[in-house]
């Protein structure tokens, strides 16, 4: 699992590969792109007064990494057969974290279009589910690992203080469109972008909804560059991911002038080329909101 070569070499296909893992009798998924490797459990050093979801730390090839008990984070009972447990070593938001799960079963290649967004009936503000995948008569729940980590360490999240450090900013008339599936991050982005002076922001839960909005503006005869000066998109979203959204915008002569910034926890040196392949104007790793604001200033039409 160390090497991602050969996995989704083509960018913007609206596909992903997920690692299916188990907690109790439930099946969950994590995007392969986040996974560095999967290992058998090793000895954990407990840390005094750590967060309740952090079991402790391990050393892996010279690096000290925190271990998150996923069952505990989800409110599930501990493993019934700990000898079969697995550690998923993940990297996103510019950090490495180990997720302790009960089993790892297989890898599935699916389309983002197969992933349904959770119903508001069961997705409260504290939900850690970002998507539901129906596969072979079973349901796999796609977990919001960023939210699990932000709950443990709020400093890893989007921080309005970063924007305040930029100093007093003028109110901007730039019109922004944002595609972001996480309710938590939509609120954080709304608050921080408003603090940065951006008052005209349209939010969408996934790439498909954002694309329909842009296409409807064109169909209504409006000048698209008057209506939208910049689009900001996450990568991982149900129905249509950010790479595919960017590709669709840049391939459409009526929309291609809109600058696109990809703002995602998956922006790493290894994966930056995927955004470049689909024509993104810039890419920023979450949670660097101040860097995002400065880029909006530079490239918004």
ChimeraX commands (.cxc) that place a marker at each C-alpha (Angstrom):
marker #1 position 0.00,0.00,0.00 radius 0.5
marker #1 position 3.04,2.30,0.15 radius 0.5
marker #1 position 2.93,3.11,-3.52 radius 0.5
marker #1 position -0.04,4.69,-5.24 radius 0.5
marker #1 position 1.44,4.20,-8.70 radius 0.5
marker #1 position -1.14,2.80,-11.07 radius 0.5
marker #1 position -4.04,3.89,-8.90 radius 0.5
marker #1 position -6.29,6.37,-10.66 radius 0.5
marker #1 position -3.50,7.67,-12.86 radius 0.5
marker #1 position -6.00,9.62,-14.90 radius 0.5
marker #1 position -7.35,12.61,-13.07 radius 0.5
marker #1 position -10.91,13.91,-13.19 radius 0.5
marker #1 position -12.65,10.59,-13.91 radius 0.5
marker #1 position -14.96,11.05,-10.88 radius 0.5
marker #1 position -13.73,7.72,-9.52 radius 0.5
marker #1 position -11.95,6.75,-6.34 radius 0.5
marker #1 position -10.70,3.67,-4.57 radius 0.5
marker #1 position -11.67,3.04,-0.98 radius 0.5
marker #1 position -10.21,0.72,1.64 radius 0.5
marker #1 position -13.09,-1.09,3.34 radius 0.5
marker #1 position -12.60,-1.66,7.06 radius 0.5
marker #1 position -14.74,-2.94,9.89 radius 0.5
marker #1 position -15.70,-1.64,13.32 radius 0.5
marker #1 position -17.79,-4.30,15.03 radius 0.5
marker #1 position -20.31,-5.51,12.45 radius 0.5
marker #1 position -20.34,-2.19,10.55 radius 0.5
marker #1 position -18.44,-1.53,7.33 radius 0.5
marker #1 position -16.68,1.77,6.73 radius 0.5
marker #1 position -14.47,3.24,4.03 radius 0.5
marker #1 position -11.45,5.54,3.71 radius 0.5
marker #1 position -10.14,6.98,0.45 radius 0.5
marker #1 position -7.03,5.06,-0.69 radius 0.5
marker #1 position -5.36,8.41,-1.40 radius 0.5
marker #1 position -5.28,9.09,2.36 radius 0.5
marker #1 position -3.74,5.70,3.19 radius 0.5
marker #1 position 0.04,5.33,3.39 radius 0.5
marker #1 position 0.06,1.73,4.62 radius 0.5
marker #1 position -1.82,-0.83,6.73 radius 0.5
marker #1 position 0.04,-2.61,9.52 radius 0.5
marker #1 position -0.62,-5.05,12.32 radius 0.5
marker #1 position -0.95,-3.39,15.73 radius 0.5
marker #1 position 2.28,-2.53,17.53 radius 0.5
marker #1 position 2.89,-1.55,21.13 radius 0.5
marker #1 position 1.24,1.76,22.06 radius 0.5
marker #1 position 2.73,4.20,24.57 radius 0.5
marker #1 position -0.04,5.83,26.58 radius 0.5
marker #1 position 0.13,9.61,26.96 radius 0.5
marker #1 position -1.19,11.17,30.20 radius 0.5
marker #1 position -4.30,13.38,29.81 radius 0.5
marker #1 position -4.59,12.66,26.08 radius 0.5
marker #1 position -7.95,13.12,24.32 radius 0.5
marker #1 position -10.36,10.25,25.05 radius 0.5
marker #1 position -10.15,9.06,21.43 radius 0.5
marker #1 position -6.34,8.95,21.38 radius 0.5
marker #1 position -4.94,5.62,22.61 radius 0.5
marker #1 position -1.39,6.92,22.70 radius 0.5
marker #1 position 1.60,7.09,20.38 radius 0.5
marker #1 position 3.70,4.63,18.40 radius 0.5
marker #1 position 7.06,4.88,16.68 radius 0.5
marker #1 position 7.02,3.90,13.02 radius 0.5
marker #1 position 10.31,4.05,11.10 radius 0.5
marker #1 position 11.62,6.89,13.27 radius 0.5
marker #1 position 8.37,8.91,13.29 radius 0.5
marker #1 position 6.24,9.34,16.41 radius 0.5
marker #1 position 2.56,9.08,15.40 radius 0.5
marker #1 position -0.68,9.40,17.39 radius 0.5
marker #1 position -3.07,6.41,17.42 radius 0.5
marker #1 position -6.81,7.21,17.19 radius 0.5
marker #1 position -9.28,4.59,18.45 radius 0.5
marker #1 position -11.90,4.77,15.68 radius 0.5
marker #1 position -14.43,2.61,17.58 radius 0.5
marker #1 position -14.28,4.98,20.55 radius 0.5
marker #1 position -14.56,8.04,18.28 radius 0.5
marker #1 position -17.76,6.57,16.78 radius 0.5
marker #1 position -19.22,5.51,20.13 radius 0.5
marker #1 position -18.85,1.79,19.32 radius 0.5
marker #1 position -17.70,-0.94,21.75 radius 0.5
marker #1 position -14.08,-2.16,21.64 radius 0.5
marker #1 position -12.93,-5.01,19.43 radius 0.5
marker #1 position -14.12,-8.53,20.29 radius 0.5
marker #1 position -10.97,-10.05,18.74 radius 0.5
marker #1 position -8.14,-7.50,19.21 radius 0.5
marker #1 position -5.56,-9.92,17.80 radius 0.5
marker #1 position -7.14,-9.36,14.36 radius 0.5
marker #1 position -7.19,-5.54,14.62 radius 0.5
marker #1 position -5.34,-3.35,12.11 radius 0.5
marker #1 position -3.64,0.05,12.11 radius 0.5
marker #1 position -4.34,2.27,9.09 radius 0.5
marker #1 position -1.51,4.80,8.69 radius 0.5
marker #1 position -3.03,7.84,7.01 radius 0.5
marker #1 position -1.79,11.22,5.82 radius 0.5
marker #1 position -3.91,14.33,5.16 radius 0.5
marker #1 position -4.02,17.96,6.27 radius 0.5
marker #1 position -0.21,17.82,6.20 radius 0.5
marker #1 position -0.06,15.32,9.07 radius 0.5
marker #1 position 0.26,11.57,9.62 radius 0.5
marker #1 position -2.15,9.74,11.93 radius 0.5
marker #1 position -2.74,6.07,12.77 radius 0.5
marker #1 position -6.36,4.88,12.88 radius 0.5
marker #1 position -6.97,1.75,14.96 radius 0.5
marker #1 position -9.74,-0.33,13.33 radius 0.5
marker #1 position -11.03,-3.86,13.91 radius 0.5
marker #1 position -10.45,-5.31,10.43 radius 0.5
marker #1 position -9.42,-4.35,6.91 radius 0.5
marker #1 position -11.10,-6.36,4.18 radius 0.5
marker #1 position -10.62,-5.13,0.62 radius 0.5
marker #1 position -10.29,-2.25,-1.81 radius 0.5
marker #1 position -13.22,-1.14,-4.00 radius 0.5
marker #1 position -13.04,1.08,-7.08 radius 0.5
marker #1 position -16.21,3.14,-7.34 radius 0.5
marker #1 position -17.58,6.36,-8.81 radius 0.5
marker #1 position -18.32,9.36,-6.62 radius 0.5
marker #1 position -21.74,9.17,-8.30 radius 0.5
marker #1 position -22.38,5.92,-6.39 radius 0.5
marker #1 position -21.93,7.72,-3.08 radius 0.5
marker #1 position -25.12,9.14,-1.64 radius 0.5
marker #1 position -24.94,12.11,0.68 radius 0.5
marker #1 position -26.28,11.29,4.15 radius 0.5
marker #1 position -29.88,12.20,4.92 radius 0.5
marker #1 position -30.38,15.04,7.39 radius 0.5
marker #1 position -32.60,12.62,9.32 radius 0.5
marker #1 position -29.53,10.80,10.66 radius 0.5
marker #1 position -26.73,13.23,9.85 radius 0.5
marker #1 position -26.81,15.63,12.78 radius 0.5
marker #1 position -24.16,18.31,13.32 radius 0.5
marker #1 position -22.02,15.74,15.18 radius 0.5
marker #1 position -22.21,13.05,12.48 radius 0.5
marker #1 position -18.93,11.67,11.16 radius 0.5
marker #1 position -20.50,10.21,8.00 radius 0.5
marker #1 position -19.88,12.01,4.68 radius 0.5
marker #1 position -21.34,9.42,2.32 radius 0.5
marker #1 position -23.19,6.12,2.00 radius 0.5
marker #1 position -22.06,3.52,-0.56 radius 0.5
marker #1 position -24.44,0.72,-1.52 radius 0.5
marker #1 position -22.32,-2.17,-2.78 radius 0.5
marker #1 position -23.25,-5.79,-3.38 radius 0.5
marker #1 position -26.33,-5.55,-1.19 radius 0.5
marker #1 position -24.43,-3.98,1.71 radius 0.5
marker #1 position -23.80,-0.44,2.91 radius 0.5
marker #1 position -20.37,1.05,3.45 radius 0.5
marker #1 position -20.23,4.33,5.34 radius 0.5
marker #1 position -17.58,6.83,4.24 radius 0.5
marker #1 position -16.14,8.48,7.34 radius 0.5
marker #1 position -15.21,12.14,7.78 radius 0.5
marker #1 position -11.69,11.58,9.11 radius 0.5
marker #1 position -10.93,15.31,9.07 radius 0.5
marker #1 position -13.80,15.91,11.49 radius 0.5
marker #1 position -12.60,13.09,13.79 radius 0.5
marker #1 position -9.16,14.73,13.90 radius 0.5
marker #1 position -10.48,18.29,14.35 radius 0.5
marker #1 position -12.53,17.10,17.34 radius 0.5
marker #1 position -9.32,15.78,18.91 radius 0.5
marker #1 position -7.22,18.83,17.99 radius 0.5
marker #1 position -9.20,21.93,16.92 radius 0.5
marker #1 position -5.92,23.59,15.87 radius 0.5
marker #1 position -5.88,21.35,12.78 radius 0.5
marker #1 position -9.14,22.93,11.57 radius 0.5
marker #1 position -9.84,26.14,9.68 radius 0.5
marker #1 position -9.10,28.99,12.04 radius 0.5
marker #1 position -10.62,32.47,11.70 radius 0.5
marker #1 position -7.66,33.85,13.67 radius 0.5
marker #1 position -5.44,33.19,10.63 radius 0.5
marker #1 position -7.56,35.64,8.66 radius 0.5
marker #1 position -7.55,38.20,11.46 radius 0.5
marker #1 position -3.76,38.17,11.32 radius 0.5
marker #1 position -3.97,39.46,7.75 radius 0.5
marker #1 position -5.14,42.76,9.25 radius 0.5
marker #1 position -8.12,44.97,8.42 radius 0.5
marker #1 position -9.56,44.02,5.05 radius 0.5
marker #1 position -11.93,45.90,2.77 radius 0.5
marker #1 position -15.30,44.36,1.98 radius 0.5
marker #1 position -15.08,42.65,-1.40 radius 0.5
marker #1 position -17.70,42.57,-4.14 radius 0.5
marker #1 position -16.16,39.43,-5.63 radius 0.5
marker #1 position -18.72,36.66,-6.09 radius 0.5
marker #1 position -17.46,33.26,-4.96 radius 0.5
marker #1 position -18.86,29.76,-5.41 radius 0.5
marker #1 position -17.78,27.09,-2.90 radius 0.5
marker #1 position -18.27,23.31,-3.26 radius 0.5
marker #1 position -17.71,21.57,0.10 radius 0.5
marker #1 position -19.62,18.56,1.43 radius 0.5
marker #1 position -18.84,18.85,5.14 radius 0.5
marker #1 position -21.45,20.95,7.05 radius 0.5
marker #1 position -18.79,21.79,9.64 radius 0.5
marker #1 position -16.35,23.06,7.00 radius 0.5
marker #1 position -19.04,24.95,5.10 radius 0.5
marker #1 position -19.79,26.90,8.29 radius 0.5
marker #1 position -16.10,27.48,9.03 radius 0.5
marker #1 position -15.47,28.62,5.44 radius 0.5
marker #1 position -18.51,30.89,5.55 radius 0.5
marker #1 position -17.37,32.53,8.79 radius 0.5
marker #1 position -13.73,32.96,7.77 radius 0.5
marker #1 position -14.45,34.20,4.24 radius 0.5
marker #1 position -16.98,36.69,5.63 radius 0.5
marker #1 position -14.34,37.83,8.12 radius 0.5
marker #1 position -11.99,38.28,5.15 radius 0.5
marker #1 position -14.55,40.63,3.56 radius 0.5
marker #1 position -16.21,38.30,1.04 radius 0.5
marker #1 position -19.96,38.82,1.37 radius 0.5
marker #1 position -21.24,37.18,-1.83 radius 0.5
marker #1 position -20.69,33.42,-1.45 radius 0.5
marker #1 position -22.81,30.59,-2.86 radius 0.5
marker #1 position -22.26,27.24,-1.10 radius 0.5
marker #1 position -22.95,23.80,-2.60 radius 0.5
marker #1 position -22.70,20.35,-1.01 radius 0.5
marker #1 position -20.99,18.68,-3.97 radius 0.5
marker #1 position -19.49,19.28,-7.39 radius 0.5
marker #1 position -22.61,18.23,-9.26 radius 0.5
marker #1 position -24.80,20.87,-7.57 radius 0.5
marker #1 position -22.14,23.56,-8.16 radius 0.5
marker #1 position -21.83,22.62,-11.85 radius 0.5
marker #1 position -25.62,22.72,-12.33 radius 0.5
marker #1 position -25.67,26.21,-10.81 radius 0.5
marker #1 position -22.94,27.46,-13.16 radius 0.5
marker #1 position -24.61,25.87,-16.19 radius 0.5
marker #1 position -27.96,27.42,-15.22 radius 0.5
marker #1 position -26.35,30.88,-15.16 radius 0.5
marker #1 position -25.05,30.34,-18.70 radius 0.5
marker #1 position -28.43,29.01,-19.90 radius 0.5
marker #1 position -30.21,32.06,-18.48 radius 0.5
marker #1 position -28.08,34.23,-20.78 radius 0.5
marker #1 position -26.07,35.89,-18.02 radius 0.5
marker #1 position -22.41,36.78,-18.48 radius 0.5
marker #1 position -20.76,34.10,-16.32 radius 0.5
marker #1 position -17.78,36.25,-15.36 radius 0.5
marker #1 position -20.13,38.92,-14.00 radius 0.5
marker #1 position -21.90,36.34,-11.85 radius 0.5
marker #1 position -18.94,34.27,-10.60 radius 0.5
marker #1 position -15.39,35.52,-10.14 radius 0.5
marker #1 position -13.92,32.39,-8.55 radius 0.5
marker #1 position -14.77,28.80,-7.59 radius 0.5
marker #1 position -13.31,27.05,-4.54 radius 0.5
marker #1 position -13.74,23.28,-4.38 radius 0.5
marker #1 position -12.95,20.40,-2.07 radius 0.5
marker #1 position -11.81,17.14,-3.71 radius 0.5
marker #1 position -13.73,14.44,-1.82 radius 0.5
marker #1 position -17.49,14.95,-2.34 radius 0.5
marker #1 position -20.44,12.64,-3.05 radius 0.5
marker #1 position -21.91,12.64,-6.59 radius 0.5
marker #1 position -19.04,14.61,-8.17 radius 0.5
marker #1 position -15.56,15.19,-6.79 radius 0.5
marker #1 position -13.54,18.38,-7.11 radius 0.5
marker #1 position -11.15,17.10,-9.76 radius 0.5
marker #1 position -14.02,16.11,-12.05 radius 0.5
marker #1 position -15.81,19.41,-11.35 radius 0.5
marker #1 position -12.65,21.34,-12.28 radius 0.5
marker #1 position -12.23,19.31,-15.48 radius 0.5
marker #1 position -15.87,19.91,-16.48 radius 0.5
marker #1 position -15.48,23.67,-15.92 radius 0.5
marker #1 position -12.20,23.94,-17.81 radius 0.5
marker #1 position -13.51,21.79,-20.71 radius 0.5
marker #1 position -16.59,24.00,-21.08 radius 0.5
marker #1 position -15.89,27.06,-23.25 radius 0.5
marker #1 position -18.67,29.00,-21.48 radius 0.5
marker #1 position -17.22,28.34,-18.01 radius 0.5
marker #1 position -13.49,27.92,-18.58 radius 0.5
marker #1 position -12.64,31.54,-17.72 radius 0.5
marker #1 position -13.71,30.98,-14.09 radius 0.5
marker #1 position -10.58,30.54,-11.92 radius 0.5
marker #1 position -10.69,27.38,-9.78 radius 0.5
marker #1 position -8.87,26.89,-6.48 radius 0.5
marker #1 position -8.83,23.37,-5.06 radius 0.5
marker #1 position -8.90,23.58,-1.25 radius 0.5
marker #1 position -8.49,20.09,0.17 radius 0.5
marker #1 position -6.81,18.00,2.84 radius 0.5
marker #1 position -5.44,15.86,-0.02 radius 0.5
marker #1 position -3.11,18.51,-1.48 radius 0.5
marker #1 position 0.33,16.95,-1.07 radius 0.5
marker #1 position 3.47,16.99,-3.19 radius 0.5
marker #1 position 2.53,13.50,-4.43 radius 0.5
marker #1 position -1.01,14.48,-5.45 radius 0.5
marker #1 position -0.65,18.08,-6.63 radius 0.5
marker #1 position -0.21,16.89,-10.22 radius 0.5
marker #1 position -3.80,15.57,-10.25 radius 0.5
marker #1 position -5.16,19.10,-9.83 radius 0.5
marker #1 position -2.74,20.42,-12.45 radius 0.5
marker #1 position -3.91,17.78,-14.94 radius 0.5
marker #1 position -7.52,19.01,-14.73 radius 0.5
marker #1 position -6.56,22.68,-15.07 radius 0.5
marker #1 position -6.88,24.04,-11.50 radius 0.5
marker #1 position -5.54,27.59,-11.24 radius 0.5
marker #1 position -4.24,27.00,-7.70 radius 0.5
marker #1 position -4.27,24.35,-4.96 radius 0.5
marker #1 position -4.18,24.93,-1.21 radius 0.5
marker #1 position -3.97,22.34,1.55 radius 0.5
marker #1 position -6.51,22.57,4.32 radius 0.5
marker #1 position -6.50,24.18,6.80 radius 0.5
marker #1 position -4.40,27.05,5.35 radius 0.5
marker #1 position -7.26,29.55,5.12 radius 0.5
marker #1 position -5.00,32.64,5.11 radius 0.5
marker #1 position -3.15,31.27,2.07 radius 0.5
marker #1 position -6.52,30.65,0.40 radius 0.5
marker #1 position -7.66,34.24,1.04 radius 0.5
marker #1 position -4.45,35.68,-0.40 radius 0.5
marker #1 position -4.83,33.50,-3.51 radius 0.5
marker #1 position -8.43,34.64,-3.97 radius 0.5
marker #1 position -7.13,38.23,-3.92 radius 0.5
marker #1 position -4.58,37.36,-6.60 radius 0.5
marker #1 position -6.58,35.33,-9.08 radius 0.5
marker #1 position -10.28,36.25,-8.76 radius 0.5
marker #1 position -11.37,37.83,-12.03 radius 0.5
marker link #1:1,2 radius 0.2
marker link #1:2,3 radius 0.2
marker link #1:3,4 radius 0.2
marker link #1:4,5 radius 0.2
marker link #1:5,6 radius 0.2
marker link #1:6,7 radius 0.2
marker link #1:7,8 radius 0.2
marker link #1:8,9 radius 0.2
marker link #1:9,10 radius 0.2
marker link #1:10,11 radius 0.2
marker link #1:11,12 radius 0.2
marker link #1:12,13 radius 0.2
marker link #1:13,14 radius 0.2
marker link #1:14,15 radius 0.2
marker link #1:15,16 radius 0.2
marker link #1:16,17 radius 0.2
marker link #1:17,18 radius 0.2
marker link #1:18,19 radius 0.2
marker link #1:19,20 radius 0.2
marker link #1:20,21 radius 0.2
marker link #1:21,22 radius 0.2
marker link #1:22,23 radius 0.2
marker link #1:23,24 radius 0.2
marker link #1:24,25 radius 0.2
marker link #1:25,26 radius 0.2
marker link #1:26,27 radius 0.2
marker link #1:27,28 radius 0.2
marker link #1:28,29 radius 0.2
marker link #1:29,30 radius 0.2
marker link #1:30,31 radius 0.2
marker link #1:31,32 radius 0.2
marker link #1:32,33 radius 0.2
marker link #1:33,34 radius 0.2
marker link #1:34,35 radius 0.2
marker link #1:35,36 radius 0.2
marker link #1:36,37 radius 0.2
marker link #1:37,38 radius 0.2
marker link #1:38,39 radius 0.2
marker link #1:39,40 radius 0.2
marker link #1:40,41 radius 0.2
marker link #1:41,42 radius 0.2
marker link #1:42,43 radius 0.2
marker link #1:43,44 radius 0.2
marker link #1:44,45 radius 0.2
marker link #1:45,46 radius 0.2
marker link #1:46,47 radius 0.2
marker link #1:47,48 radius 0.2
marker link #1:48,49 radius 0.2
marker link #1:49,50 radius 0.2
marker link #1:50,51 radius 0.2
marker link #1:51,52 radius 0.2
marker link #1:52,53 radius 0.2
marker link #1:53,54 radius 0.2
marker link #1:54,55 radius 0.2
marker link #1:55,56 radius 0.2
marker link #1:56,57 radius 0.2
marker link #1:57,58 radius 0.2
marker link #1:58,59 radius 0.2
marker link #1:59,60 radius 0.2
marker link #1:60,61 radius 0.2
marker link #1:61,62 radius 0.2
marker link #1:62,63 radius 0.2
marker link #1:63,64 radius 0.2
marker link #1:64,65 radius 0.2
marker link #1:65,66 radius 0.2
marker link #1:66,67 radius 0.2
marker link #1:67,68 radius 0.2
marker link #1:68,69 radius 0.2
marker link #1:69,70 radius 0.2
marker link #1:70,71 radius 0.2
marker link #1:71,72 radius 0.2
marker link #1:72,73 radius 0.2
marker link #1:73,74 radius 0.2
marker link #1:74,75 radius 0.2
marker link #1:75,76 radius 0.2
marker link #1:76,77 radius 0.2
marker link #1:77,78 radius 0.2
marker link #1:78,79 radius 0.2
marker link #1:79,80 radius 0.2
marker link #1:80,81 radius 0.2
marker link #1:81,82 radius 0.2
marker link #1:82,83 radius 0.2
marker link #1:83,84 radius 0.2
marker link #1:84,85 radius 0.2
marker link #1:85,86 radius 0.2
marker link #1:86,87 radius 0.2
marker link #1:87,88 radius 0.2
marker link #1:88,89 radius 0.2
marker link #1:89,90 radius 0.2
marker link #1:90,91 radius 0.2
marker link #1:91,92 radius 0.2
marker link #1:92,93 radius 0.2
marker link #1:93,94 radius 0.2
marker link #1:94,95 radius 0.2
marker link #1:95,96 radius 0.2
marker link #1:96,97 radius 0.2
marker link #1:97,98 radius 0.2
marker link #1:98,99 radius 0.2
marker link #1:99,100 radius 0.2
marker link #1:100,101 radius 0.2
marker link #1:101,102 radius 0.2
marker link #1:102,103 radius 0.2
marker link #1:103,104 radius 0.2
marker link #1:104,105 radius 0.2
marker link #1:105,106 radius 0.2
marker link #1:106,107 radius 0.2
marker link #1:107,108 radius 0.2
marker link #1:108,109 radius 0.2
marker link #1:109,110 radius 0.2
marker link #1:110,111 radius 0.2
marker link #1:111,112 radius 0.2
marker link #1:112,113 radius 0.2
marker link #1:113,114 radius 0.2
marker link #1:114,115 radius 0.2
marker link #1:115,116 radius 0.2
marker link #1:116,117 radius 0.2
marker link #1:117,118 radius 0.2
marker link #1:118,119 radius 0.2
marker link #1:119,120 radius 0.2
marker link #1:120,121 radius 0.2
marker link #1:121,122 radius 0.2
marker link #1:122,123 radius 0.2
marker link #1:123,124 radius 0.2
marker link #1:124,125 radius 0.2
marker link #1:125,126 radius 0.2
marker link #1:126,127 radius 0.2
marker link #1:127,128 radius 0.2
marker link #1:128,129 radius 0.2
marker link #1:129,130 radius 0.2
marker link #1:130,131 radius 0.2
marker link #1:131,132 radius 0.2
marker link #1:132,133 radius 0.2
marker link #1:133,134 radius 0.2
marker link #1:134,135 radius 0.2
marker link #1:135,136 radius 0.2
marker link #1:136,137 radius 0.2
marker link #1:137,138 radius 0.2
marker link #1:138,139 radius 0.2
marker link #1:139,140 radius 0.2
marker link #1:140,141 radius 0.2
marker link #1:141,142 radius 0.2
marker link #1:142,143 radius 0.2
marker link #1:143,144 radius 0.2
marker link #1:144,145 radius 0.2
marker link #1:145,146 radius 0.2
marker link #1:146,147 radius 0.2
marker link #1:147,148 radius 0.2
marker link #1:148,149 radius 0.2
marker link #1:149,150 radius 0.2
marker link #1:150,151 radius 0.2
marker link #1:151,152 radius 0.2
marker link #1:152,153 radius 0.2
marker link #1:153,154 radius 0.2
marker link #1:154,155 radius 0.2
marker link #1:155,156 radius 0.2
marker link #1:156,157 radius 0.2
marker link #1:157,158 radius 0.2
marker link #1:158,159 radius 0.2
marker link #1:159,160 radius 0.2
marker link #1:160,161 radius 0.2
marker link #1:161,162 radius 0.2
marker link #1:162,163 radius 0.2
marker link #1:163,164 radius 0.2
marker link #1:164,165 radius 0.2
marker link #1:165,166 radius 0.2
marker link #1:166,167 radius 0.2
marker link #1:167,168 radius 0.2
marker link #1:168,169 radius 0.2
marker link #1:169,170 radius 0.2
marker link #1:170,171 radius 0.2
marker link #1:171,172 radius 0.2
marker link #1:172,173 radius 0.2
marker link #1:173,174 radius 0.2
marker link #1:174,175 radius 0.2
marker link #1:175,176 radius 0.2
marker link #1:176,177 radius 0.2
marker link #1:177,178 radius 0.2
marker link #1:178,179 radius 0.2
marker link #1:179,180 radius 0.2
marker link #1:180,181 radius 0.2
marker link #1:181,182 radius 0.2
marker link #1:182,183 radius 0.2
marker link #1:183,184 radius 0.2
marker link #1:184,185 radius 0.2
marker link #1:185,186 radius 0.2
marker link #1:186,187 radius 0.2
marker link #1:187,188 radius 0.2
marker link #1:188,189 radius 0.2
marker link #1:189,190 radius 0.2
marker link #1:190,191 radius 0.2
marker link #1:191,192 radius 0.2
marker link #1:192,193 radius 0.2
marker link #1:193,194 radius 0.2
marker link #1:194,195 radius 0.2
marker link #1:195,196 radius 0.2
marker link #1:196,197 radius 0.2
marker link #1:197,198 radius 0.2
marker link #1:198,199 radius 0.2
marker link #1:199,200 radius 0.2
marker link #1:200,201 radius 0.2
marker link #1:201,202 radius 0.2
marker link #1:202,203 radius 0.2
marker link #1:203,204 radius 0.2
marker link #1:204,205 radius 0.2
marker link #1:205,206 radius 0.2
marker link #1:206,207 radius 0.2
marker link #1:207,208 radius 0.2
marker link #1:208,209 radius 0.2
marker link #1:209,210 radius 0.2
marker link #1:210,211 radius 0.2
marker link #1:211,212 radius 0.2
marker link #1:212,213 radius 0.2
marker link #1:213,214 radius 0.2
marker link #1:214,215 radius 0.2
marker link #1:215,216 radius 0.2
marker link #1:216,217 radius 0.2
marker link #1:217,218 radius 0.2
marker link #1:218,219 radius 0.2
marker link #1:219,220 radius 0.2
marker link #1:220,221 radius 0.2
marker link #1:221,222 radius 0.2
marker link #1:222,223 radius 0.2
marker link #1:223,224 radius 0.2
marker link #1:224,225 radius 0.2
marker link #1:225,226 radius 0.2
marker link #1:226,227 radius 0.2
marker link #1:227,228 radius 0.2
marker link #1:228,229 radius 0.2
marker link #1:229,230 radius 0.2
marker link #1:230,231 radius 0.2
marker link #1:231,232 radius 0.2
marker link #1:232,233 radius 0.2
marker link #1:233,234 radius 0.2
marker link #1:234,235 radius 0.2
marker link #1:235,236 radius 0.2
marker link #1:236,237 radius 0.2
marker link #1:237,238 radius 0.2
marker link #1:238,239 radius 0.2
marker link #1:239,240 radius 0.2
marker link #1:240,241 radius 0.2
marker link #1:241,242 radius 0.2
marker link #1:242,243 radius 0.2
marker link #1:243,244 radius 0.2
marker link #1:244,245 radius 0.2
marker link #1:245,246 radius 0.2
marker link #1:246,247 radius 0.2
marker link #1:247,248 radius 0.2
marker link #1:248,249 radius 0.2
marker link #1:249,250 radius 0.2
marker link #1:250,251 radius 0.2
marker link #1:251,252 radius 0.2
marker link #1:252,253 radius 0.2
marker link #1:253,254 radius 0.2
marker link #1:254,255 radius 0.2
marker link #1:255,256 radius 0.2
marker link #1:256,257 radius 0.2
marker link #1:257,258 radius 0.2
marker link #1:258,259 radius 0.2
marker link #1:259,260 radius 0.2
marker link #1:260,261 radius 0.2
marker link #1:261,262 radius 0.2
marker link #1:262,263 radius 0.2
marker link #1:263,264 radius 0.2
marker link #1:264,265 radius 0.2
marker link #1:265,266 radius 0.2
marker link #1:266,267 radius 0.2
marker link #1:267,268 radius 0.2
marker link #1:268,269 radius 0.2
marker link #1:269,270 radius 0.2
marker link #1:270,271 radius 0.2
marker link #1:271,272 radius 0.2
marker link #1:272,273 radius 0.2
marker link #1:273,274 radius 0.2
marker link #1:274,275 radius 0.2
marker link #1:275,276 radius 0.2
marker link #1:276,277 radius 0.2
marker link #1:277,278 radius 0.2
marker link #1:278,279 radius 0.2
marker link #1:279,280 radius 0.2
marker link #1:280,281 radius 0.2
marker link #1:281,282 radius 0.2
marker link #1:282,283 radius 0.2
marker link #1:283,284 radius 0.2
marker link #1:284,285 radius 0.2
marker link #1:285,286 radius 0.2
marker link #1:286,287 radius 0.2
marker link #1:287,288 radius 0.2
marker link #1:288,289 radius 0.2
marker link #1:289,290 radius 0.2
marker link #1:290,291 radius 0.2
marker link #1:291,292 radius 0.2
marker link #1:292,293 radius 0.2
marker link #1:293,294 radius 0.2
marker link #1:294,295 radius 0.2
marker link #1:295,296 radius 0.2
marker link #1:296,297 radius 0.2
marker link #1:297,298 radius 0.2
marker link #1:298,299 radius 0.2
marker link #1:299,300 radius 0.2
marker link #1:300,301 radius 0.2
view
